[in-house]
Amino acid sequence: MNERVQRQFDSRSEAERQWMLDNTWCDNCNAADLGMSNAREYSIDDKIYVEGDCNKCEKPVVSEIHERDLPNS
């Protein structure tokens, strides 16, 4: 099916949002945890993703989110 379904990033707790923004990998910079801005959350086939712009190079960053890894809020 592979349908992209928008999710409500802003409805998450501040701790969850910050964790999702901070724990990133930028394929362009080839570096971890540079952070992202302009975050958008969505799901595809029951997997959750957050997508935004790398804080260093401003290229697109996409991270798969595993709920078990999110901090307790």
C-alpha positions in Angstrom: 0.0 0.0 0.0 2.8 2.5 1.0 0.5 5.4 1.6 2.0 8.3 3.5 -0.2 9.4 6.4 0.5 12.7 8.1 0.8 12.6 11.9 0.6 15.4 14.6 4.2 16.1 15.6 3.0 19.1 17.7 0.7 16.9 19.8 3.7 15.0 21.2 5.2 16.0 24.6 8.1 18.5 24.5 10.5 15.8 25.6 9.5 13.5 22.7 9.7 16.3 20.2 13.1 17.4 21.3 14.4 13.8 21.3 13.1 13.4 17.7 14.7 16.6 16.6 18.1 15.9 18.3 18.6 12.2 17.3 19.2 12.5 13.6 21.5 11.3 10.9 22.3 13.5 7.9 23.3 11.7 4.8 24.8 14.9 3.3 27.0 15.8 6.3 27.5 12.1 7.1 27.1 12.9 10.8 24.8 12.1 13.7 22.8 14.3 16.0 23.2 17.6 14.2 19.5 18.2 14.8 16.7 19.3 12.4 14.3 22.1 11.9 10.9 22.3 10.1 9.9 18.8 11.4 7.0 16.9 9.9 5.9 13.5 11.2 4.3 10.9 9.1 3.8 7.1 8.9 4.1 4.6 6.0 3.2 1.0 6.5 3.0 1.3 10.3 6.5 2.8 10.5 6.8 6.4 11.9 9.2 8.9 10.4 10.1 12.5 11.2 11.5 14.6 8.3 13.0 18.1 8.4 16.0 20.1 7.4 19.5 19.5 8.8 20.6 22.2 11.2 24.1 22.3 9.7 23.6 22.0 5.9 19.8 22.5 5.6 19.5 19.4 3.4 16.6 17.0 4.0 16.9 14.6 6.9 14.6 11.6 7.5 14.6 9.5 10.7 12.6 6.4 11.4 11.2 6.7 14.9 10.8 3.6 17.2 8.3 4.4 20.0 10.3 2.3 22.4 13.3 4.7 22.1 11.4 7.8 22.9 12.0 9.3 26.4 9.3 8.8 29.0 7.3 12.0 29.3 
